């Protein structure tokens, strides 16, 4: 695999149509080609190309496409290491993390950063992010995974979504100027689920302290401020 960051990429990519979001060229040495009997294959007609993927990555831009790859492509569906070649320069500084936070928020319709948020396992909140705290990046990462706009709500959450949130926030460890308590708390929740053989995950967002409480878990979060 020759990634977009390798010197050989430009020469190989020139052989193909330029596509937004392209990340690598796969070089294959073909030793044998065979076909199989098509007697049982139905007849199908070609109707045209889809352009949804190209338009989606064109909207994200270069940096946004890298954000997407970090969230979706760092591991395969069975947990094996996958595409992990995007540089972490932006994630290594406080200014860079602020830029990532702003960029992710801009991709969510109606996004307003919540004053507080947290993830609970069986009603037990792993970490309480209090009003006034520096938890903007974890909040927008969690909202991105859950496709939520940050409004006050209590949302069911799957283990797969927890793993995706951990994967998406993990690059922030490249910045050693601050601690990353949400990432540590999310990983602890995953470990607790593994030890217990499961559990019920809940994500809570509180956009304003004046908003009505949305669940008992929401109430517990606010009581811990």
Secondary structure, 3 states (H helix, E strand, C coil): CEECCCCCHHHHHCCCCCCCCCCEECCCCCCCCCCCCCCCCCCCCCCCCCCHHHHHHHHHHHHHHHHHHHHHCCECCCCCECCCCCCCCHHHCHHHHHHHHHHHHHCCCCCCCCCEEEEEECCEECCCECCCCCCHHHHHHHHHHHCCCCCCEEEEECHHHHHHHHHHHHHHHHCCCCCCHHHHHHHHHHHHHHHHCCCCEEEEEECCCCCCCCCHHHHHHHHCC
